[in-house]
Amino acid sequence: MRLPYSAPVHPPLNTDSRILLGPGPSNVDPRVLQAMAASMVGHLDPLFLETMDRIQDLLRYAFQSQNPLTIPVSGTGSAAMETALANLIEPGDPVLICVNGFFGERMVDIARRYQGDVRTLQRPWAEVFTLEEIEAELKARPAKVVAIVHGETSTGALQPLEGMAAMVRGHGGLLVVDAVATLGGVPMLVDELGIDVCYTGSQKCLSSPPGLGPITLGPRAAEVLAGRKSPVGSWYLDLTGVQKYWGKERTYHHTAPISANFALYEALRLLAEEGLEASWTRHRRCAELLWEGVADLDLTLLIPEPYRMVTVTTVRVPDGVNEAQVRGRLREEFKIEIAGGLGELKGKVWRIGLMGHSAQEQNVAALLGALERILHPA
């Protein structure tokens, strides 16, 4: 039989080594790559089931939480975001989402798709919220779910969280926190802060390849999930089913991405070996070196230091500079990747990430040296 379409011919995959200094993914340790290349096993193999238990234990350390329902969602950080909202929101539920950047807007879109009665609290991009203004909104209209981004990577703004969960709880709500670009890189103590739901992504400060979205649900959120009157709108992201796979029952739900979980396991082991406090110190030290070097290049930063992310820095593009051309030269000539702006900041800023394995002093020095050669040629 002759096939109607001939087989396409393409070259083998060949990726050159790059320093990833964008808002994600970050570079990964060779140990993580080695773990990801381990021999395949089944998703109910005793070895993998034991690894699942260890991953959950390590995630509880990363989140600084004892929540039983702490798992990696089989999907990226955006899947973890959707999981957090889908499992808490039922049709008609009042929801308050704090929006000061691109990813706050994404939460609004998701919450509306699950038929939440969504109200937004808006701040200009690059600003952060106060407890007082959030509480004023809740006094005017209580919300079942209040959602906020800890580190808004579209702007580089870091949202203070102290006292927020208690205030939200005082108005009968649950606090959902997006820590996709912060967990592991800056202090995040889920239980101490009283956060009801917190999620992250595998590919940023945890330095594992993209594809998993760790999430933790506190007891109040787990109680709301158990008491739902309607099924969760997404079958795949329904934690009432997923938690049975990750719990003692080991009931089949879906085929977990085995290799991605092996990689995450090793990345979390590396984090535990270094220690959270040491990791936070390393990230801040690298960020401060970057901020000092940027100033020496006569560049300015978008976010004031008190609210500036350590893990993602936004640098204003100087007048007359083609920001995309600079990024292209960094990539092609120096094998360094940074990112441009999103949404309102498109073409106006560079976003420089120092996360996980990428947060190393030599990487900061390499980037600053390359920028000097591009922006201030001799």
Secondary structure as UniProt FT lines:
FT   STRAND          19..20
FT   HELIX           30..36
FT   TURN            43..44
FT   HELIX           46..63
FT   STRAND          69..73
FT   HELIX           77..88
FT   TURN            91..92
FT   STRAND          94..99
FT   HELIX           102..113
FT   TURN            114..115
FT   STRAND          117..122
FT   TURN            125..126
FT   HELIX           131..140
FT   STRAND          145..149
FT   STRAND          151..152
FT   TURN            153..156
FT   STRAND          157..158
FT   TURN            162..163
FT   HELIX           164..170
FT   TURN            171..172
FT   STRAND          174..178
FT   TURN            180..182
FT   TURN            184..185
FT   HELIX           190..193
FT   STRAND          197..199
FT   TURN            202..203
FT   TURN            205..206
FT   STRAND          213..217
FT   HELIX           219..226
FT   TURN            236..237
FT   HELIX           239..246
FT   TURN            248..249
FT   HELIX           258..274
FT   HELIX           276..296
FT   TURN            297..298
FT   HELIX           305..307
FT   STRAND          312..316
FT   TURN            319..320
FT   HELIX           323..334
FT   STRAND          336..337
FT   STRAND          339..340
FT   HELIX           343..345
FT   TURN            346..348
FT   STRAND          349..353
FT   HELIX           356..358
FT   HELIX           361..375
//
